[in-house]
Amino acid sequence: MFLLFPLIALLLRVDWVQVPAVLATPTALRALGLSLATASIATVCCVLIGVPLAIQLSTLRGWPATLVRGVVLMPLVLPPLVGGLALLMLLGRGGLLGDVLLLAGVRIPFTTLAVVLAQVFVALPFLVISVEGALRSADPDFRRVAEGLGARPVTVLRRVTLPLLAPALVSGTVLSFTRALGEFGATAMFAGNAEGVTQTIPLAIYTAFNGSGVGQDTALTLALLLIAISFVTLVLRLPDRERRGTGAGAGTGAGRRVSNKNGAESSEHV
């Protein structure tokens, strides 16, 4: 009830007759397009950075693992505004790297690129913890057998490790996308709120609710849009049972494909 009733209260306040007109406004369309584009790019960046990081993290033990995991999970517990401020102190004017980038003609804060970086900063931990947890719980015998049969590390990664990670990777990717889509605080601090450049849907909601544009109706309609996109994205994930079956089948199949090149007896062992 505590989780559901606030959403119900919001839905009851939406002027459903005005929803199509509000969504067709230039402000809403620009915010929607920018949000989907930046969240998609940020999610791709999370996958490219997060999967190798999770693989390395899963091999660590003791205090190095604790230290690295603490750094990775820090954005989960930091207020988003603090994350945005930290990015600004790194890449902004007078920041650790900001002046060097300005001398090279590169300005990141208050640009669309800043939106993507802020989204990656807050969304990356969701993918890393999903993939790392799957790696630590996966049966290591598949990788050992593949390595024993002469498979190269790249082959083991491509045909054994990644198929075993497929369910966790899908889950982590979805969570990263929805988190990036809903990011507000770090984006506001690091990227600003320029319509068509850095104003994502959450920022457009904040702006409309505080009196800009047509006001509360716009804020409620954009909030409805964000809820719908997030809900559909989460629901479209494979059911738990199907994901487990796919992961197991993919892992077994990967092991058999590696082994088939080395003879029937080895394949049967896998």
N, C-alpha and C positions, 0 to 999 in steps of 0.2 A: 504493500500500500504506500509506504514511504517513497519508493522508487517510481511507482506508477502514477500516483495522484498528481504530482507536479506536471507531468506531461499531459494528463487529462485536462487539468486546469488551463494549460496553455492552448490546447486544441479547442476548448470551449470558448475561448476568447477570440479565436480567429474569425474574421469576416470572410466566410468562404465565397461569397459572391464576388468580392474584390480580389481574390487570390490571382486569377489569370491576369487581371489588369496590372497588379503590382509586379508580378513576375515578368511581365513584358516591358517594364520600364528599363531605360538604358542603365540606370544604376544597378538594378538587380541583375541584369544580364552580364554586365561587366564584372560584377563581384562573383557571380557564379562561374563564368568562364575562367577568371583568374584563379579562383579557388581550386577548380578541378585541374587546371593546368599545373599550378605550383604543387598541389598535393601529389599529383601523379609523378612529377619529376622528383620530388622529395622522396617518394616511396621507392623509386628506382635507385636513387642514391643510397637509401637505407639498405636495400638488398645488396648492392655492390660493396658497401662498406661493412655491413653487419654480418653477412655470412662468413667471410674470411675471419672477421674478429671473433665471432662465436666459435668457429672451428679452433682457432688458436686458444681461446679462453677455456674451451673444454679440455684441453691437454694440460693446462696448468694445475698445480696442486699447491697447497699450503698458503703462506702469506702472499706470494705473487698473485695467485688466483683471487684472493680476498681483495687485494688492493685494486687490481684491474676491474674486477666486478663492481667494486664500489664506485670507481670513476665512471663506468658505463651506466650504472643505475642512478647516478647523481641527478640527471635531469628529471627523473621521476619524482623526486622529493623536493627539488628546488621550486620556488614560485616561478612561473614562466617569466614574470617581469625581471627577475634576477638573471635568468638565462639570456634574455634580450639585452640587459645591461652588460653582461659579461661579453657577449658578442660585439657590442658597441665599443667596449674597452679594448677589444682585440683588433677590430677591423675599422673602427671609426677614426675620425680626425683626432690626432694626438694619441691614438691607441698603439698597442704593441707592434702591430703590423700596418696600421692604417696609414701612417705617413709615408712608409715605403711604397705602399700601393698607390697613394696619390701621386708620388713622384713618377711612378710608371704610368700614370694616366688612368688608373683603375679606381673607381669609387663604388663601394658596395652598399653602405648604409642608405636606407630610404630609396632602394631600387627593388625591382622584382626579384633580382637575385637574392637580396636580403630576406625576402619572404621565404624563398626556398631553403636558405641556410637556417633560418629560425625554425622552420618545420622539421628539417632533418635533425636539428639539435634535440627537439622534444620527442620525436617519433622513433629515433634510432633504438633506444633501449627496449622498446616493445618487440622489435624483431630479434635483437640479440638474445634476450632472455628466452624467447620461444625456441629459437634454433639451438641455443646452448643446452637447454633442458632436454630437448630431443636427442642431442648427441650424447649426453651423459647417460641417458636411459636406453640408448640403442645397443643392440647386441654387437660387441666388437668382433665377434668371430667372422662376420661377413668381410670386414676389411682385412683381418688377418689372413683369411683363406685367399682372398684376391691377391694380397701382397705375396703370399707364399707361392702362388701359381705364376708369379712373374709380372703381375700388372704394375705398371708405372703409377706413381702417386697421382698424376693427372687423371689417369684412367680410373683409379680407385675413387677419386673424388667425383668424377662425372658419372660413373656407372654403378657405384655402390653407395657412396655417402649421400650424394644429393637425392637419389630416389628414396633413401631411407628418411631423409629430412623433409620430403615433399609435404606431408600434412602440417608439420610445424612451420614450414616456410610459408605455406598458404595462410595459415592462421596469423603468423607474425606480420605478413605483408598486409593483410586486411586491417589488423589493428594499427599498423603504422599509417596506413592511408587515412583511416578515420580520425586518428589523432592529429595528423597533419591538417586534415580538412577543418577540424575544429579549433586549431591553434589561434590564440588571441593575444595573450600577454607579451610573449617574446616578439611576435610580429609587430605589435604596436610600438614597443620600445625600440626595436632595431630597424624596422622598415617604415614605420609611420603609417599614415592613413590617407594616402593620395588616391582618389578615385581613378580606376582604370590602370593604376600602376602598382599599388600595394594594398588597396582596400579589398580584402577578402570578405567572405560572407559574414564571419563573426564581427569584423570591424564595421561592416555595413549595418549590422544589427545594432551595434552599440551607437553608431552615429544616428541612425533613425530614431532609436528610443530616446535619445537625448535632444530631440527636437528638430534635427535636420530632415529635410524632405517632407514626406507626408506623415511622419511620426510613428505612433505606436502600431498602426495597422501594417506598415511596411516591416517594422521589426518583427512582429508576430508572423507575418507571411514568410520572411526570410528564415526565421527560426524553424517554421514548419518545413521549409525546403531542406534545411540542414538535417533535421531529424529524419526526414524521409530518405535522404541519400545515405545517411549513416546506417539506418535500420535495414534498408535494402542490401547494402554492402555486407552487413553482418549476416543477414539471413541467407544470402547466396552462398555462403561457405558450405562445404560438404558436411552432411551429418557426421557425428562423431564415429559411428560404427563404420560408415563408408570410408571415412578418412583413414581409420585404422586398417581396414582391409586393403585400401589402395597402397598405404605405406608398406605393409608387409609384403604384398604382392610385388610392388616395385623393387623392394630390397632383395627379395628372393630371385626375381627375374634378373636383376642386375648381376647378382652373384653367379647365376647360371650362364649368362652371356659371357662373363669373363672366363668362366671355367670351360665353356664349350670349345674355346680355342686351344685348350690344353688336353683334350681327350675326354672320353666318355666316363672313365673311372673317376677322375677328378670332379667332373660335373655332378655325378651322383653323390659324391661326398659333400659337396656344397649343398 
